[in-house]
Amino acid sequence: MIKKRHEAPGPPLVVWHENRRKAYDVLTVSDVLDSGPRHPHSPLKPHRIGFHMILLVTEGKMEHWLDFQVHHLLKNQMVYVSPSQVQHFIQTRMKQNNAVLFLFRPELLPNELMTAITSETSGWSTMGFCWPRVTTLKPQQAHFFQQQLTRLRELDAGNGHELTASCLACSAIAFAFEVVLSNSVSGNAKQPDQRLLDFLDLIEDTFAKRRDVKWYAKKLECSERTLDRSCLRIVGKSAKAVVTDRVLIEAKRILTYSDDSISSIGESLGFPETTNFVRFFKNNAGITPAAFRKRFLNG
């Protein structure tokens, strides 16, 4: 199982919250929107954060853009955003206090504790796969989770409560993930096997350097056919397609929120020759990287 973690390729991660020294924070939408002018990247524009985020809608409706999809959210719905994803807030129909944001870094709850909570993940690197984009909580679940976050914010405002606050923060993460798992089980979602989780974990660590399935199968001590079966059963795609999708979404993300040149983006993703990167992108996205960036910037 892969434990070492690298930053995703591309520019530095954007951090629009002030408390960088801590492993967690609780903010309202108003806090985030007010912080925008003080940072080079507005929360209202595509950006990549350097931590995990859980957004819970507490009243009314709101919209949130995440990895090229707009989610229309209702009260008691929860969105999980991983450090690798690109997002931005949408002010349309948004009240400044209709959502609470729980931000936390992986070190708050190490992989060893995450895997103790559930066997459905091999750690933070596969959390995005196991955790659906949007989860609808039951009213009592949403109320309890909101109470946890409200209390955490209160503890954070005082002094001498560091241990209590850290324990409560870990408890909030565990509760949210257990809600997600219970919903997926009740919805008869297919549960990934350990081989697929290890494959996804390995992809996260090496997708910018390796794209050949044979290499992944060798590292996982299985055949390419066995790896394909695991992917097809849960994801509905071949192992090669899973790797390709990860490289492609990373390219799209960097094209969206950075000013990096096409050649430097390609090089960061394992394409020394720009022509090979352009060919890869067009074959899988149906459009060149430059055209994709222009189309996105033009709305």
N, C-alpha and C positions, 0 to 999 in steps of 0.2 A: 504494500500500500504506500502511495506516495505521500510524504509528509512535508517535504520542502516546498515552499510556495514562492513564486516569482511574481513581480508586477506584470500586468499585461503590457504588450508592446504599445508604443505611442507616447504622447506627451504626458507630463505629470498629471496625476489625478487632481481634480478640483475639490477643494474643501471650502464650503461656504458656511460652516458653523465655527464658532469661536473657540470652543473648548477642546483644543487639539491634544492636550496632555492626558485627557481621560480616555478610558476605553469605551465609554458610552455617553449618551446625552438624550434628553427628551425635549423636543421643540414643538411649537405649534406652527401652522402654515404662516401665520403672521411673523413669527421669528425669522423664518427663512426668507420671506419676501422683503423684510426690512434689512436683511443682511446683504442683499444683492448689490447695491451700489458700492459697497466696500470691497468687493471682490472682482477680479478680472472677468469672471464668468457669471452672468446673471442666472439665477435659478429658473428664469423664464426662457432660457435658451438651452439647447442640448449640452449636457455636461456629464462627466463621469466622476462619481464620488469615491473617496478612498476608504469606505467603510460599508457595512451592511445597513440597510434601512427597512423598517417596517412602517408602513403608513396605514393608519386606521381612520376611516371616515366616521365622525361622531355625530354629524347631523347633515341633513340636506343632501345635495349632490355635488360632485366635482369631477373633473377630467384630469387624467394624468397620462403623459406621453412616455412610453417606455419601449426602447428598442424597436422603433418604427411602427408602433401600434398605439392608438389612443384608447385608453380604458375609461369607460363611462361608469363612474363609481357611485354607489348608493350608501346610505347609512349602514353601518355594521359590516362593511366590506373592507378587506385588508389586502394590501399589496406588498410584496417583498421585492426589494431591489438589491442585487448583489454588487460588489465593488467593480465588477467588469462591465456592467451594463451602462447604457447611456440613457439619460432621462431628462425631462424638464417639466416644470409645473405649468399649468394652464390656468390663467386667471378667469376665463369665461365661467360664469356661474359658480365661482368660488368665493365663499365667505372666508375671511381671514382666520377664523378660528373653528372651521368645520372639520379639521383633521388634526390628529396628533402624530408626530413622527418619533420613532424610537431608533436612534442611531447607535451602532455598536461595532467595535472592531473584533476580529476573530479571537484575539488573545483574551477577551473577556470570558469566553467559554471555549477552551482548547479542544482539539479534535478528540482527545481521549474521553472528555466528558460528553461531547456531542454523540459519539458512538455508544456511550453508556445509556444515553436517553433513548436511542432507537437504533435498530440495525438497518434502517432504511436509507442510511447515508454513510459514506465513508469519511465524512467530515465536511468542512465548509466549501470545498471546491465543488462538491456535487449537490450542494444545497439548492442551487438554482434549478436543477433538474427535478429534485424531489418536491420542491415547493412550487405550487401553481402560481401563475402571475396574480390571479385574483382569488381570494377565498372569502366566502360569505359566512360570517359567524352568526350563531344564534344570539338573540338579544342578551341573554344572561352571560354568554361567553364574552361578547363585546363589552358589556358593562364591567365584568370582572377585569378584563385586560386593560380597559381604560382606567379603572381604579388603581391597578398596579402602576401604570405609567404616571398617573397623577401623584401618587404617593412617592414615586421615585423622583419626580421633579421637586416635590416638597423637601425630601431628604437632601437633595442636591443643593438646595438653597441655604441649608444650615451647615453647621460645622460639627465634626466629631461623629458623623454617621457613615463614614466611608465603608466599613465592613457591612453594615446593614444594607446600604444602598447597593453594593456589589452583589450581595446575595439575592436581593430583590430583582436586580437586573437579570441575573442568570435565570431566576425563576420565571420572569416574564418571557424570555426567549424560549425556555422549555415549554411553557404553557401554549404559546403561539404555535410552536411546531407540533405539539400534540394535537391541537385543534385541526391543523392542516392534515395530519395523518389520519385522524378519525374521520374527517370528511372524505378523504380519498378512499378509505376502506369502505365506508358506507356507500360511496359512489361506484364501487366495484372497479376502481382504477387498477391497472396491472402494476404489480410491485416489481421493481428492478431487482435482478439477482446481483450477487456480490461481484461477479465477473464484469458486468456492465458498469457498476459503480467504480470499480478499479480502472476500467478502460476510460471512463469519463474523467477520473482523477488524473490519470496519466496524460490525457489530451490537454487538460488545463495547464499542465506543467511543461508540455513540449510541443504544442501545436504550431508554434512559430518556427520550429526547427525540423519537425518530422511530420510527414503526411502519408507515409507508406504503411498500409495496414500490416504488412508482413513484419515490420519492425515492432509494432504494437503487440501483435500476437506473440512474438518471441519474448518480449518483456513480460507478458502476462502468462507465459508458459502454457499456451493453448494454440490450437490451429486457427487459421484464418476462417475456416468454415464454422468452427465453434463460436468465434467472436461474432461472425455474421448472424448466426442464429440468435444469440443473445440480443443483438441490436434489433433484428427484425421482429422478434417477439414483443418487445416493449416499445420501441421507437417507430417501428414500421419502415426502417431504412437500413441499408447495408452499413457495415462498419466504415467503409470508405466514405460514404455519404455523410456520416456523422462527423468525421474529421473535416471533410470539406466544408460542411455547414459552420463548423466552429471557426475556421479560418476566414470564411466569407463574412460572417457577422462581425468579426473583429475588424476586418477591412472597412465594412460599412460604418461601424462606429467611429473609427478614426477619421474617415473621410467627412463624417458629419460634424464632429465637434472640434477638429483641429485644422490648422492651416498647413500641415505638413505636405510636402510635395508627393506626387504619386510615386516617384522613384524611392523616396525614403520610407514611405509606408510599405511598399513592396519589399524593400530590403529588410525592414523590421519583422516581416512575416515570412521570411525565408525565401525570398525571390531576389537574388542578386541582380538578375536582368529584368529591367522594367517591362520589356515586351512580354516576358513570361507571366508577370503579375497581371498585366492588362488582359492577356489571353485567358488566364485562369478566371479573373473576375467576370469578363464578358461571357465566357462559356457557362458560368454558374448563375450570374445575375441577369444575363441578357442585355447588358449595357456596359459601357466602359466606365472605369472609375471616375474619370473627369466628367462624363455625362451624368453619372449618378450624383456626384457632388453638386453640379450645377442645377440639376432638377430639384434636389432637396433644398438648396438655398433659395430657389425661386418659388418654393412652396408646393 
